[in-house]
């Protein structure tokens, strides 16, 4: 059975349809692999084994009768532990939520089930998805399968590890900054951050259970071992939410181009506002050279009018305002009190979070007005180019660091940088609601994966995924971690 471990969801569904493998056999293979190997990685935190086995048997009976359940017929999939799953523990890493058994599936989970998927596992995440690493008091630390001393990223770190380690056929993550893309880059898999609003987030924690409120910039997105699988999952999950359910299905625009050589490509691989390490930059440049070798014209000079530094500052104002709004009253009161005592000696991130997290509605509205102006700037940018290639994060996977989050740093080219530099390149797509796909592009000299971010125009998600698919076929795509 080892030959099926790292196959794509597309391949696995095809094998089940032709009787080469049953859903029950595939599920058993994943459960056995999790039992044998996840003690080292700690990616899977909850299993719904009995229910999944029954659903797999039902899928096998349906297949034998020629009654396929949908495009994900019989496929075992995992879901991030911040996404509610009916009758299955969903904690968001909060010790106060260890007994939380949702009565309803999140919209995305319900759509996966309707497409024939078997949701059998929940994957680890930091407390309420609030970190670029993956650990919490409930389930502990998740390790990167390429190097157990390193982080898988966050907040969808458990999702990325489950895919990279061959524990699942598909996983669903979420993010407000880079929480799908950061772990995809660190673990060498594919991840897609959809256009904001394209996939309903109802049933995600935060906000609180039962809330119908969409959180600005927050998305739920697919993670996989191939770009084809991202497209498959996007087609299943995209659609209107609870308040728009009568408006019919969402029509996804087809890719802008039908050939790799026809794509108009821009590349922005480094910036003084967020320097990129030499080893990551080397892999990014190699990917561009592969494209140019296929006669793809890559414009290395084309940029949006607004600087990366300015866009990140705006992203932080928006993000801190949104995330602080979801804090419990006790914590928000402490944040309000902290603002009164800030001074020049305080930690810059701590100052920014306190100030922007407690900003007045008037200030947030003015920031949003600036955001809308920049969205128009991006729209003009994508009139002249189809995709923009950027780094995902400045470095390969960082070592575990569970010190005070306000004082952490990362090291780029032997120089300390702000810990939240991990959200600078990904924050552009988040702040301006744009789709962005991460595709693995190779391994650095230390044996760690590197990804590239493919940004595209609003609601043209299939353009970034299609380009990711074509790029991955050119340079190799997913590689299994050699130590698992």
Secondary structure, DSSP 8 states (H G I E B T S, - for coil): -GGGTT--HHHHHHHHHTTSS-HHHHHHHHHHHHHHHHHHH--EEEE-HHHHHHHHHHHHHHHHTT---STTTT-EEEEETTB-BTTBB--TT-GGGTT-B-SS--HHHHHHHHTT-EEEEEE--SGGG-SSS-EETTTEE-EETTEEEEE--SSSHHHHHHHHTT--S-EEEEESSSTTHHHHHHHT-EEEE--TTSS--TTBSSS-TT-----TT-EEEEEESSHHHHHHHHHHH-S--GGGGGG--------S-SSGGG--EEEE---TTS---HHHHHHHHHHHHHHHHTT--EESS---SS-HHHHHHHHHHHHHHHHHHTS-HHHHHHHHHHHTT--TTS-HHHHHHHHHHT--HHHHHHHHHHHHHHHHHHHHHHHH-SEEEEESSSSS--B---S-TTT-EEEETTEEEEGGGGGHHHHHHHHTT--EEEEEEEE-TTS-EEEEEEE--TT-HHHHHHHHHHHHHHH------TT-
